[in-house]
Amino acid sequence: MKYISVFLLVIFSNLAALSIDQWQNIRFSEQNSAGNVYLRTDVSQSSINTNRLVYNSGSGNTEMDLSLQSAGTYQAMVNAGTGRTYYGLRKQVGGAPMHIVPLRYTGSSATPALNLLTKVNDDPANDQASANHDIVAEYMTISDSKLIVGLECRGGGFPTSGGFFGPYYSYMVGIGDPTLDDPYAPGAVAWALHYINVAGIYTAGLYKITGTSISDINRIGAIQSTISGNTLIMSCDLSLLMNDPQFTAWYNPDNPSFGLLSLINTISLSSGATQLDISNGGVIHPVPLYVDPQTTPVGQIQDLTLNIEPLDMYFSTQYTKAADRFNWGLSYRTEDGRYYPMYTDDPEYATVRNYRSANLIHVFPEVDQEQGRVWVERIPDLFQQSNLITYSFVRGVNEPENLQMEVLADQLLLSWDPVIQTPLGASIQADYYVVEYASDPYQDFTVLSQTEENSLSIPLSDLGDKAFFKVKAHKIIP
């Protein structure tokens, strides 16, 4: 790959499960009390040489490694401001080009300081005899209206002429279609921010290059440039590229990318151009990567339920959050302090995630009217709680004891002791009792009535000559 495209996206995108080529499902945590957020992204773990997050530390851009958080998922914690905060990414795998998401420039200068640009790549030093012909690094960023690049040499500044009759020196940062492997292929077009001064022939500017002859190199607009020591900063208006139909013919705003390649040439009016040094270059994905501050909880806990099945008992809930956020963990906690982690198979970046606990059927104690709630850990040690739910869970109830019958006028009064325990000894209160009767104890019994009291009055007229009774205690569980 020699030339790749430039990206001019200035419209901010929703970060819902944002994916940028090498970085899939980019998401953030909420902001903690120290003003920090965590960024996570899914990245192929094969042959990674560089995997870094770029951020502005307050005194300029800096980098930190994205650390492996779990299989295929990388994470870093960085400070977030009180407003929208931008970040960049750098990744290089094996012998492939470096891939860059540049940290967006929001200032007003056309040529900002080098420490506000994102490094594209380093280049070997001392591979050229002259320090000012020896590229050691290149940089870039993008703003609302400018494409900004930086070129760093080993020393000696950026002279454009070696004397009255030359030779002349050319410092070029080229851009082009990322699918183009051969810049000399028929129909290939490239663009370059070009720092040069050959009186009457070339002046600094944005050039369009359609071939190898002088007539194929045409200036299409002005650039702004600043030299500071051994660095050259150049910028051009994005509109110059967007107004070029040969640029927009291949440019894809839905999947923006561009490559950047720096060259230093010497130019002789008699023999033409000779390449002195060429950079390693890189692939640029100038998608605006940012996080906005969150001042209120972003998640909603709903449908908290205790589920009891023949061989499975578990708590379940649904957690709905902002699509670009993630939460650390979720658990069910009782008011007396018992703790039951909950799990989900839904991807971390999903807006709605369904959680359940492990099977608790053999470990959960028998309880009556116990209260509990879900705790969501949105950032480390910061929790969001659901409303309390009240539930009961028993494995069985004792049979009613001390059943008594008494005839009062035309009524038969049945009474029994209230059921207040389970067979395992847990204290409960039966929710209701069912009274059944039959005229023959060896026949099927029929439900006569249901009552929440531990007694029942039955009109004698409703009974035959003989009646046999059963009383069953019931406990309502989910």
N, C-alpha and C positions, 0 to 999 in steps of 0.2 A: 504494500500500500504506500503510495507516494503523496497523493492529495486527497483530502477529504472535505466535507462541506462545512459551511458555517451556519449556525442556528440563530434565528432572529426572533424567537418567541418572546413577546413582552406581555402576554396575557397570562395571568396566574391561573393555575389549575387546581382543582380539588385533589387533595392528597389521599383520597380513599383508595387504600391498597395500591399506592403509587409504585410503579415499577419503571426503572430506568435501565434498560439493557442488562448490565451486569448485576444490578442491585434490584432484587425483587421484593415486593410487599414492604416498602419502606413505611414505618410507623413510629410514632412518638409516644412517650408516656406523658402524663400530666406534669405540670411544673410543681416542684416541691418548695418548701418554705425557704430554701437557700437559693431559689431561682434557677435550679437545674432541671433539665429534662434528659431522658434516655432516648436514644435513637436505636432502633433495631431494623435489620434488613436481612433477607435471606440471600445467601451468596453460595455459589458452587465452591466447594472446598478443594478443588483440584488444583495443585501446583500454584498456589497463591504466593507471589513474591511481595506484593504491596497491597494493603487493604486499609485505607485511612480515611478519617473524617477531617474535613477542613472547616475551621471556624475562626471567627474574629475574637481574639482574646482581649480586645480593647486597645491594644497597641499595634494591631496589624493581624494579618492572617497567620494561623499556625495550624499544626496537624497533630492528631493522635491516632494511635492504632485502634481499629475496630477489633475488639476481643471476641473470641469464640464464646457465645453464651450457651448454645446447645447445638446439636448436630445441624449444620447448615445455616445457623442463625448467628449473626454478629451484632455486637452492641457497644455503644460508647455513651458516657454521660458528659454533657456539656452544659454550659450556662445558657439560659434563654433570657432575652431582654423583656422589657415591659411592653414592647410592641412586637411586630413581626420580626423574626430572627432567621437569617439565612445561613445555610451550610453548604459545603461542597464535599465531594468524594473523589478518592483516587484509588485505582485498583489496577494491578498488572499481574498477569498470569503467564507462567512459562516464558516463552519467547514472543508472545503476542504484544501488540502495542499497549502502552499505558492508556487506560480509559479514565476520563475526567468528567465529573460534574462540577463546573466552576462555581465558586462562591460568588454570588451576584454582587455587583458593585452598585451602591445606592447613592454615592456622592455626586457632586456636580462637576468635578474636574474632568476634562477630556483625557488627561494623561495623569492618573493618580499615581501615588508612590508605589514602588514595586511590591511592598509588603501588603498591598491590598489586592494583588493579583494571585491567582491560583497557579502553582507550579504545574507545568505540563510534564516536563521531563528534565532529567540531568543528561549532560552529554560529556563524554570523556574529555578531560583536560589534557593539554600538551600533545594533542595529535596534530597540531599545526605549529610551525616554527614561530610565527608572529602571534603575540598574545591577542592583538585586536582582530585577528582572523580566526580565533579559537573559540567556538561556541561552548559554553559550559552549562547553560540552562535556558529554558524558555518558559513563558508564563502567559496567561490570558485571563480575561474576565469579560463580562457583558453587562451592560446597563440598559436602561429603557431605550436609549437611542444610539449607543455606541458599541462597537466591537473594539476591544482594547487588548493589545498584545505587548509582551515584554521579551527582550532579548538580552542575555547576559554573556559577556565575553570574559576571557581570562584577564585581560588588562589592555591598556593602551587607548581606550575610548573608541570612537567610531569615525575615524577620518574618512572622508570621501574621495581624497585625491592624494596620490603619492608624489606629486610635483606638477610643474606647469604643463608638461606634456603627458601627464598620467604616469602610471596607470590609475584608473579610478576604481573605487570600491563600492560594492553594492551589498546592502543588508536587507534581507527579504524574509517576510513571514508569509508563507503561502497557504491557501485554503482551497478545497475542492470537494468533489463528489466522493463520499466514503466508499462507494462501490467500484471506484476506478482504481485498478491496480497499476496501470501503465499510463503515466502522465503524457507520454508521447504517442498514445494511440490516436488514430484518426478521429477527429471531432472532439478530442479532449479539451476541456476548458478549465483553467484555474484562475484564481484571483490572488493578489499579493499586496500586502502593505509593504511599501518599498521605500527605504531610506537611501537616497542616491542624489548626486549632483554632478551631471555631465553637461557643461554649459551648452545650451542650444539644442540638447538632445533629450536628456532625462532630468527631471526634477522629482523630488519626493512626492509620493501620492499613492492612491489605490490603483493598481494596474490589473488589466484583464489580459491573460496570456492564452492565446489560441494556437500557438505553434512555437517553433524554435528560431525563427528569423526575427530581425528587429521590427519588421512591419507587423509581426504577430503579437507584439507587446505594446499595449496601448493604455495610456493613463485615462481613467474614467472619473477621477475625483480626487479631492484633496484629503490629506491626512494631517493629524496633529501629532507632534513628536516632542519628546523631552529626553535629554541625555543627562544622566547623573552618574558620574564616575564610569563604571564599566557596564552600565545598563542603559538600554534604549527602550523607551515606552512609546508606542504608536497607537493611534486610534483612528477609526473612520466611521462615518455615519452608516448605520444599518440600512438606511433607505437607498444608498447607492447599490447595494446588493439586491434588495427586494424589488427594485425597479428594473433589474436586468432579467429579461425573459429567459436567458440561458441559465441563469442561476435558479430561478423559480421552476424551471422545467423539471429539475430533479429534486429540489428541496421538498422535504416531507414534514410539514409542521406537526403531524400527529406522532411522529417518531423522530424528533430532531437529533441530528448528530453532525459533527464535523471533525475533520482532522486538521492538525496544524503541523507545519514543517518549516523549519528555519534554514536559510542558506546564506552564506557569505561568498560573494563572487568578486573576482577582479575583472575589470573591463578594459580592453585595449581598443583604441579606435581603429587599429590596423588588423588585429586578429580576433576581436570579439570577446566573448565572456568565457572565463575559466572558473570552474567551481573550486573554492578553497576549503570550505567546511560545510557540512550538512548535519542537522540535528537528528535525534532519534524520533522526534515528533510524538504524536499521540492522537487518540480519538476523543473528541469532545462531545459531551451530551449536555448542552446548556439548558437544562430544564430548571426552572426556579424551585429550589428545594428549601422549604421554610417551615417554621412552626409558629402558630399564633398563640398568645398566652391564654390560659384557661383560668378564670377566676371562680368558677363554680364547678361542682362535680359534673362530669360529663356522662356518667352512667346511670342506668335505671334498672333496678332489680324488681322482677315481677314473677308471678306464678310460683311462689315458693310452696312446695307440696311435700307431704310425707306419703310415699307410695308403698303399699304393702301388697305383695303378691305371694303365692304359695311358697316360692323358694327364694324370694328376693325382697328386701326392704331397703329403701333408700330415700334420701331427700333429693329433690330436683328443683331447679330454678332456671330462669332465663335472664341473661344480663345483656342489656342493650347499651351501646356506647358510641361515642364519636368514631367514625370509620378510620380516622388516622391515629387513633390512640390504642394503647394496649394496657391491660392490667396484669399485675404480678400473679395474684392468686385469689382464690375464692374458697370459703369454708362455711360450714354450718356450726354455730356455737349456741349452746344452751345457756340459760341464765345462771346456772350454777357452775359454768366454766368448762363443760366438756366441749371438745373440739373435734370436728369431723371434716377433713379436707374434701373438696369437691373437684371433679375433673370434667374435661370436655374434649371431644374429638374435633370440635370446630376450629378452623385456623385462627391464629392469634389476631390477624388483621380483620376478621369478619366483624361486621357491625353487630350482629346478634349471635350470641354464643349460648348454647344449652349445656348446663352443668348437672352432674349428679354425683352423689357420694358413692363410696364403695358399698357393697352389700353388707348391711348392718344387722342382718337377721339373727346372727349368733352373738353379737357383741353389744347391741343396744339394750339398756336396762328397761324393765317395765316401769312406765310412768303414767301418771294421771293428771291431765290438765297442765302439762309442762309447757313452758314458753321458751322459744328460741328464735334466732334470726340468722340471716346470711351476712357475712362480713366480706367485702371486696377490698383487696389491697390494691389501690390504684397506683401508688408509688410506694417504695419501701417505708413501712411503718406509718402509712397514712391510709385509713380505712373508711369505707362507706358502708353504712348499715341499712338493712331492710327493716321494715316494720316487724314487730314481734308476731309470731303465729303461736297458737295454742293447740296442742294435740295430745292424744293419749295413745299409748301402745301397751297392750298386754297380750300374753300368750294364751291366756285362759282365765276364767273366773271361777270362784268357788260356787258350789251349789247352795241355794238357799237352805237354811236350816231352821229347825223348830217350827215346822208348819203346824198351824192350829186352825180349828174350825169352831164356829160358835153360831147358833141359831138365835137371831134377834127378830122377833115378830115374824114377818114374811121374807126376811133376808137371811142369807147364809154369809157370814163374815169369815173370810180367809185372811190369815195374817202369818207372817214369817219374819225371821230376823233379817235385817238388811245385809247385803253382801258388801263387805269392806276390805276384802283381801283376794289376792290371786293365789293359786296353788303354790307359787314360789315365795309367797309371803309379802309381796308388794302391797302397799295400802292404796286402795282405789275406792271409788263410789260407783256402784252399778247405775247405768243410765236409765234402764227400765227393766221390767219383769214381764214375762209372758205366762199367762195362766192357761193350761190346757186341761181338757176333761174328756172322759169316756164313761159309758155305762157299764163297760166290761174292761177290766184292767188288761186283758189279753188282746184287745182290739186296738186299732189305731186311735190315738188321741187327737182331738180337734182343738184348735185355738179358740178359747172362749173370750179372752180379753187381754189387753196390754195396759200396763199401768206403770207410772213412775214411782208410785208409793209402794211400801212393803205390806200392803193389805188390799183386799178387794171385796166389795159387797155385791152379792149375786142374788137376784130375786129367786125365791124358791120355785116360783111358777115356771122358770126357765129350765129347771132341772127335772129329770125323771125320778123314778122311784129310787134309783141308785145312781151315784155319781162318784167317779174317782178323779183325783186332781193331780196335776204336775205343775210346779212353778220353776221357771228357768230365768236366771239372771243374764242380762246382756250388757256389754260395754261397747260403746261406739268408738271405733278407730277408723282412720282414713282408709 
